[in-house]
C-alpha cells in the first residue's frame, strides 16, 4: 500500500487534487492511504511553497497547481 499525502489549506484545488489521487488509484487498482495535511507549519516543513502538494511514500512529487493526470499515474505506479 502506498502512502499519499495531499498538502493544502482546504481550497478547491486541494480538494480536486485529493479526488484526482483517489480516482487515479482506483482506476489503476492501486491500494493507497491518503492523508490530508492542512496545517501551515507541516506544509512548510515539507518544503511546499505553493499548494496543493503531493508526496508519495515520503517523496515530494508535486507542488503548486493541479497535477498532470499522466504524471499522477506515473507517481502512483512507481
C-alpha positions in Angstrom: 0.0 0.0 0.0 1.3 3.4 -0.9 1.0 6.4 1.4 0.0 9.6 -0.3 -0.1 13.0 1.5 -2.0 15.9 -0.1 -0.9 19.2 1.3 -3.1 22.3 1.2 -5.3 24.6 3.3 -8.6 23.2 2.0 -9.1 25.2 -1.1 -11.0 23.9 -4.2 -7.7 23.0 -6.0 -6.6 21.0 -2.9 -9.9 19.1 -2.8 -9.7 18.5 -6.5 -6.2 17.2 -6.2 -7.2 14.8 -3.4 -10.1 13.5 -5.6 -7.7 13.1 -8.6 -5.3 11.0 -6.4 -8.1 8.7 -5.2 -9.7 8.4 -8.6 -6.4 7.6 -10.3 -5.5 5.0 -7.7 -8.9 3.3 -8.1 -8.5 3.3 -11.9 -5.1 1.7 -11.6 -6.3 -0.7 -9.0 -3.6 0.5 -6.5 -4.4 0.5 -2.8 -3.4 3.8 -1.2 -3.7 5.5 2.1 -4.5 9.3 1.6 -3.7 11.8 4.4 -4.8 15.4 4.0 -2.3 17.9 5.6 -3.8 21.3 6.2 -1.5 22.7 9.0 0.6 25.5 7.5 3.5 24.6 9.7 3.5 21.0 8.4 3.1 22.2 4.8 6.1 24.5 5.2 8.2 21.7 6.9 7.5 19.5 3.9 9.2 22.2 1.7 6.0 23.2 -0.1 5.8 26.8 -1.0 2.8 26.6 -3.2 -0.2 24.3 -2.7 -1.6 21.8 -3.4 1.3 19.5 -2.9 1.6 15.7 -3.1 4.0 13.3 -1.6 4.1 9.5 -2.4 5.7 7.3 0.2 7.5 10.2 1.8 8.9 11.7 -1.5 7.6 15.1 -2.6 6.4 14.7 -6.2 4.3 17.8 -6.8 3.7 21.4 -5.5 1.6 24.2 -6.9 -1.5 23.8 -9.1 -3.4 20.7 -10.2 -1.2 17.8 -11.1 -0.9 16.5 -14.6 -3.0 13.3 -14.9 -0.3 11.3 -16.7 2.3 12.2 -14.2 0.0 11.3 -11.4 -0.4 7.8 -12.9 3.4 7.5 -13.0 3.8 8.6 -9.4 1.3 6.2 -8.1 2.6 3.3 -10.3 6.3 3.7 -9.4 
